[in-house]
């Protein structure tokens, strides 16, 4: 991770690496989403307005969200490792990264939805409607029911190398006598952290959605 995301590397390379990771996480999931949604693939193959709206949604919403969330995570990683040292920095990454991702993921969706209402006339051109849609949309994203689910899991795929690097630095895994624990322990713990991320996001968004209709 330090090789690809460090404070002393050129900014353009840092951005490029983040973009590559973001695309590698998002594109395969988009393909899976299209394949699993009945009739969606045929509709896109027909071109026309449907394909245009899909590409616009991905380029104006999906890619910016996935890129920004990944960039935040990688920047925090590089910053903390540089300032606190590898051991303490990696522990701080595990404490700070998760809540930061949740907040940024939700805020970016809200901002982009509002801009879409202004620029493209989405949500009937209403900013208020755009904001009210955010919570229920994100609450369903964990079930892969919408494109926000693609973006959610793409950010987690992008974060996997970061979390594996951080978790492998923990003493419990460095000193493990079992090779299986040392190898698979960080992977299982990373998946548990990601499940916590999804659960926290879903719970908060579902609560906001209920509050909106109460």
Secondary structure as UniProt FT lines:
FT   TURN            2..4
FT   TURN            7..8
FT   HELIX           11..36
FT   TURN            38..39
FT   HELIX           40..45
FT   HELIX           48..57
FT   HELIX           58..62
FT   HELIX           63..84
FT   HELIX           86..119
FT   HELIX           122..125
FT   HELIX           127..141
FT   TURN            142..144
FT   HELIX           147..168
FT   HELIX           171..174
FT   HELIX           179..213
//
